[in-house]
């Protein structure tokens, strides 16, 4: 059940991040949106643990996952612009 929950939250976080991030070089489709949200959650968890907001074993919440996904989208936009 944990994997299904991660997919659902990842999709929602990716969807919100795509809505609030400007630009048109965004990955599209259900799978890429879900992967974007999951990667955003991993980035948010890693940054939170590096800063000291989360202890080892804690995961990022929904808002932090959206912020992580926005960071991933901004990096994606910079890479897509150069390629």
N, CA and C of each residue as an Amber inpcrd file, in Angstrom:
protein
   249
   0.8170000  -1.1920000   0.0000000   0.0000000   0.0000000   0.0000000
   0.8610000   1.2550000   0.0000000   2.0730000   1.1700000   0.5410000
   2.9570000   2.3310000   0.6010000   3.3670000   2.8230000  -0.7720000
   3.5740000   1.8890000  -1.7140000   3.9680000   2.2890000  -3.0640000
   2.8120000   2.9800000  -3.7740000   1.6240000   2.4780000  -3.6070000
   0.4520000   3.1100000  -4.2260000   0.2410000   4.5050000  -3.6530000
   0.4140000   4.6390000  -2.3500000   0.2770000   5.9450000  -1.7120000
   1.3370000   6.9130000  -2.2480000   2.5830000   6.4500000  -2.4450000
   3.6520000   7.2890000  -2.9810000   3.3310000   7.7310000  -4.4080000
   2.7360000   6.8500000  -5.1920000   2.3630000   7.1970000  -6.5640000
   1.2690000   8.2550000  -6.5690000   0.2720000   8.0920000  -5.7210000
  -0.8300000   9.0600000  -5.6640000  -0.3210000  10.4260000  -5.2070000
   0.4500000  10.4660000  -4.1210000   0.9790000  11.7320000  -3.6130000
   1.9630000  12.3240000  -4.6180000   2.7770000  11.4810000  -5.2600000
   3.7100000  11.9610000  -6.2820000   2.9890000  12.6050000  -7.4460000
   1.9000000  11.9840000  -7.8980000   1.1340000  12.5600000  -8.9930000
   0.5370000  13.9030000  -8.5960000  -0.0530000  13.9730000  -7.4130000
  -0.6600000  15.2310000  -6.9710000   0.3940000  16.3290000  -6.7890000
   1.5410000  15.9850000  -6.2130000   2.6070000  16.9690000  -6.0310000
   3.1460000  17.4360000  -7.3820000   3.3220000  16.5180000  -8.3150000
   3.7730000  16.8830000  -9.6560000   2.7710000  17.7400000 -10.3910000
   1.4980000  17.4460000 -10.2250000   0.4450000  18.2240000 -10.8650000
   0.4150000  19.6520000 -10.3350000   0.4820000  19.8050000  -9.0230000
   0.4840000  21.1460000  -8.4270000   1.7350000  21.9090000  -8.8570000
   2.8810000  21.2380000  -8.8840000   4.1260000  21.8930000  -9.2940000
   4.0530000  22.3590000 -10.7460000   3.4530000  21.5560000 -11.6210000
   3.3110000  21.9550000 -13.0180000   2.3910000  23.1540000 -13.1700000
   1.3890000  23.2480000 -12.3130000   0.4440000  24.3600000 -12.3920000
   1.0960000  25.6700000 -11.9550000   1.9140000  25.6260000 -10.8930000
   2.4460000  26.8700000 -10.3460000   3.7910000  27.2830000 -10.9440000
   4.4140000  26.4270000 -11.7510000   5.6970000  26.7610000 -12.3530000
   5.4640000  27.3740000 -13.7330000   6.0730000  28.5530000 -13.9880000
   5.8930000  29.1770000 -15.3050000   6.7230000  28.4700000 -16.3710000
   6.3540000  28.6740000 -17.6190000   7.1010000  28.1010000 -18.7370000
   6.3210000  27.0070000 -19.4200000   6.8110000  26.6170000 -20.5990000
   6.0900000  25.5900000 -21.3450000   6.9420000  24.3520000 -21.6170000
   8.1700000  24.2820000 -21.1330000   9.0080000  23.0920000 -21.2900000
   8.8310000  22.1570000 -20.1080000   7.6360000  21.6410000 -19.9410000
   7.3210000  20.7590000 -18.8220000   7.0480000  19.3600000 -19.3340000
   7.4740000  18.3530000 -18.6000000   7.1250000  16.9880000 -18.9980000
   5.6120000  16.7930000 -18.9110000   5.0630000  16.0370000 -19.8480000
   3.6160000  15.8470000 -19.8400000   3.2810000  14.3660000 -19.7360000
   2.0680000  14.1070000 -19.3660000   1.6140000  12.7300000 -19.2230000
   1.5620000  12.3080000 -17.7730000   0.7680000  11.2740000 -17.5210000
   0.5670000  10.7860000 -16.1570000   1.8570000  10.2600000 -15.5550000
   2.5950000   9.4620000 -16.3100000   3.7980000   8.8310000 -15.7680000
   4.8640000   9.8640000 -15.4630000   5.1290000  10.7950000 -16.3790000
   6.1490000  11.8110000 -16.1270000   5.7470000  12.7620000 -15.0040000
   4.4710000  13.0750000 -14.8950000   4.0090000  13.9130000 -13.7930000
   4.1970000  13.1960000 -12.4610000   3.8960000  11.9100000 -12.4370000
   4.0780000  11.1200000 -11.2170000   5.5560000  11.0190000 -10.8550000
   6.4000000  10.7510000 -11.8370000   7.8400000  10.6710000 -11.5820000
   8.3670000  12.0140000 -11.0930000   7.8760000  13.1030000 -11.6680000
   8.2640000  14.4350000 -11.2260000   7.9310000  14.6410000  -9.7560000
   6.7470000  14.2710000  -9.3460000   6.3500000  14.4170000  -7.9550000
   7.1460000  13.5300000  -7.0140000   7.4220000  12.3050000  -7.4280000
   8.1950000  11.3880000  -6.5830000   9.6300000  11.8830000  -6.4530000
  10.2370000  12.3170000  -7.5550000  11.5950000  12.8600000  -7.4990000
  11.6090000  14.1350000  -6.6630000  10.5720000  14.9590000  -6.7890000
  10.4750000  16.1570000  -5.9580000  10.4050000  15.8240000  -4.4820000
   9.7100000  14.7680000  -4.1510000   9.6340000  14.3340000  -2.7560000
  10.9810000  13.8430000  -2.2540000  11.6950000  13.1220000  -3.0990000
  13.0340000  12.6500000  -2.7220000  13.9770000  13.8370000  -2.5350000
  13.9110000  14.8060000  -3.4380000  14.7520000  16.0090000  -3.3180000
  14.4120000  16.7640000  -2.0400000  13.1250000  16.9300000  -1.7530000
  12.7130000  17.6400000  -0.5440000  13.1550000  16.9020000   0.7140000
  13.0620000  15.5870000   0.7100000  13.5120000  14.8050000   1.8620000
  15.0170000  14.9380000   2.0470000  15.7660000  14.8460000   0.9620000
  17.2230000  14.9630000   1.0400000  17.6340000  16.3470000   1.5330000
  17.0280000  17.3950000   0.9620000  17.3590000  18.7510000   1.4070000
  16.9540000  18.9810000   2.8600000  15.8020000  18.4760000   3.2470000
  15.3430000  18.6240000   4.6250000  16.2540000  17.9230000   5.6220000
  16.7530000  16.7570000   5.2550000  17.6820000  16.0520000   6.1280000
  19.0420000  16.7400000   6.1590000  19.4550000  17.3120000   5.0260000
  20.7370000  18.0190000   4.9820000  20.6950000  19.2940000   5.8250000
  19.5710000  19.9760000   5.8280000  19.4160000  21.2130000   6.6030000
  19.1730000  20.9060000   8.0710000  18.5780000  19.7610000   8.3400000
  18.2960000  19.3790000   9.7200000  16.8340000  19.4770000  10.1030000
  15.9610000  19.6880000   9.1110000  14.5260000  19.7620000   9.3900000
  13.9310000  18.3880000   9.6480000  14.4530000  17.3640000   8.9650000
  13.9640000  16.0040000   9.1120000  15.0750000  15.1340000   9.6710000
  14.6990000  14.1810000  10.4960000  15.6920000  13.2160000  10.9630000
  15.7370000  12.0530000   9.9740000  16.7160000  11.2020000  10.1350000
  16.8560000  10.0540000   9.2400000  15.6170000   9.1670000   9.3850000
  15.0390000   8.8060000   8.2750000  13.8440000   7.9780000   8.2880000
  12.5580000   8.7680000   8.1180000  12.6090000  10.0860000   8.3280000
  11.4320000  10.9250000   8.1160000  11.3460000  11.3060000   6.6480000
  10.1430000  11.4120000   6.1450000   9.9280000  11.8270000   4.7710000
   9.3490000  13.2270000   4.7150000   9.4580000  13.8300000   3.5620000
   8.9090000  15.1620000   3.3610000   7.3920000  15.0900000   3.2870000
   6.7270000  16.1460000   3.6820000   5.2800000  16.2370000   3.5770000
   4.8600000  16.6670000   2.1820000   3.5780000  16.8810000   2.0050000
   3.0500000  17.2150000   0.6870000   3.5740000  18.5550000   0.1920000
   3.5670000  19.5720000   1.0390000   4.0140000  20.9060000   0.6180000
   5.5000000  20.8740000   0.2670000   6.3000000  20.1990000   1.0720000
   7.7270000  20.0790000   0.7640000   7.9280000  19.2970000  -0.5320000
   7.0970000  18.3170000  -0.7930000   7.1970000  17.5620000  -2.0400000
   6.8900000  18.4420000  -3.2340000   5.9030000  19.3150000  -3.0990000
   5.5840000  20.2520000  -4.1780000   6.7550000  21.1960000  -4.4050000
   7.3590000  21.6980000  -3.3350000   8.5070000  22.5970000  -3.4720000
   9.6710000  21.8610000  -4.1340000   9.9140000  20.6210000  -3.7430000
  10.9470000  19.8150000  -4.3900000  10.6640000  19.6030000  -5.8660000
   9.4060000  19.3590000  -6.2180000   9.0310000  19.1720000  -7.6220000
   9.2040000  20.4650000  -8.4120000   8.9260000  21.6080000  -7.7840000
   9.1400000  22.8930000  -8.4470000  10.6350000  23.0770000  -8.7200000
  11.4750000  22.7210000  -7.7590000  12.9260000  22.8070000  -7.9570000
  13.3490000  21.9200000  -9.1280000  12.8210000  20.7060000  -9.1810000
  13.1460000  19.7930000 -10.2770000  12.6750000  20.3740000 -11.6080000
  11.4890000  20.9850000 -11.6420000  10.9860000  21.5860000 -12.8760000
  11.8380000  22.7610000 -13.3210000  12.3040000  23.5690000 -12.3810000
  13.1600000  24.7020000 -12.7410000  14.4900000  24.2200000 -13.3110000
  15.0490000  23.1760000 -12.7270000  16.2860000  22.5950000 -13.2640000
  16.0160000  22.0020000 -14.6390000  14.8870000  21.3150000 -14.7820000
  14.4870000  20.7360000 -16.0710000  14.3870000  21.8230000 -17.1360000
  13.7980000  22.9550000 -16.7870000  13.6680000  24.0660000 -17.7260000
  15.0090000  24.6250000 -18.1440000  15.9490000  24.7170000 -17.2220000
  17.2850000  25.2050000 -17.5660000  18.0010000  24.2350000 -18.4910000
  17.8730000  22.9470000 -18.2450000  18.5210000  21.9500000 -19.0910000
  17.8680000  21.9200000 -20.4760000  16.5390000  21.9930000 -20.5260000
  15.8190000  21.9490000 -21.7990000  16.1200000  23.1950000 -22.6420000
  16.3480000  24.3190000 -21.9890000  16.6360000  25.5570000 -22.7240000
  18.0000000  25.4800000 -23.3860000  18.9650000  24.8250000 -22.7370000
  20.3250000  24.7350000 -23.2710000  20.4650000  23.6590000 -24.3390000
  19.6210000  22.6700000 -24.3190000  19.7530000  21.5530000 -25.2660000
  19.1170000  21.8610000 -26.5830000
